[in-house]
Amino acid sequence: MNYEEKLNQQEALKPHYEQMPIGAMCRKLIDKKYRYTLAPKQELAVNPLLRSKLQADMEKSATVRSAAQLHYELREEDGNLELSLEQGNWQTLAVLVDNNPAIVAASGFIDNLLQTLFDLASELNGKGIYHLCYAPHDIMVRKSDRLPQLICHGSSFLGSSMMKTLYADYAQFVAPEVLDQSQADERSEVYSLGKLMEWLYSQGSMPIEYKSVVEKAVKEQPESRYATVAELKAALQKRRDLRKSVLTMAAAFAIVLLCIGLYFELMPETYNVEYVEGTAKSQTENIDNIEETSFKNDAELGLEADSLDSLTADERAQMEAYMQKAEDIFRKQYKKEADRIMSKVYSKEGMSLSEHAFIAASNAMTEQLTNTERRLAAEVGLTDDKAVRIAAEVNSMLTKQKREKLQSKGIQK
């Protein structure tokens, strides 16, 4: 029995229901195939206008070709009206997040979810269709690829007594003018999408680029919001691009300063130096003292003092031996890779480059060294601070060696 057959067997024995604004969703055996169905809740089912409203919504939805639009058919089951969904496997966004709260922190999940809904909303609005309620219980998520999909749009029920019944438990996601005056336009869509963004970040910190956008999107007065979903999407993208540009410029500026500093450090300079006996010795003693004390800190082992105190002498020795082995492996591997990378710049050809070309080459070298450091640290399980310290030592040693080698051959930069 494969997974699908096991799932069907479980559904047959004990159907699983998920609550949505319009009613309960579950899987049922229809024409020898298991399909998802929606049974309208009793408060709606007794309304004689329900069938005509759903029929109009089904026909309008059929004109929407977006993959994020979920289509359905109306059918009778024991005298009761049901919505039979197209073939597929779904769960509501609310259930997905409830079962796996960490999903909202997954890379790209929220961005992909919102971008898909923004695009679908714009297409729907262009056809005069408004979903109106982007509550997590009213958004389907396809299990195979987590594609968000919508069904039963709120605008099909506008002007009827069913509006407040439909969204009784989800009023916080519906614009005030929709429930109070039964009026809706794209600003109503903007409001509901803003409320969805608030919900997505309710258990965590909302990124700064979202905050000002969401604040405007959920204004009580429609005229204070973004006029269209397209404007909402553009405003969010603009702030995200601005933040990304600032971070990129800061990183690039830091790298340029590093390269310029490296360039001028290698420039030959003439000094009148008076040799004083004993200076070198005193400096060496200072360095020895620093190196001797810098490795005695228990934090270097990646442990807090409290956790170290709880270790036995043997466990402490094993931990220190393990960490030392990891450092030795990292130092050996990084030295080999760094030597190869630096040799491309600290060579006869590299020193003969123009200032602009040399800075570009140094920039590339710095990036390669950083990437190598991070990769090797992850492979051997070394903490970032240790990896940075060891890499800096190796870089300094190799730089000195290569400079001396070049100068011995009469090559200077």
Summary of the structure (lengths in Angstrom):
residues: 413
radius of gyration: 32.3
end to end distance: 72.4
largest distance: 105.4
contacts: 1157
relative contact order: 0.06
helix: 62%
strand: 10%
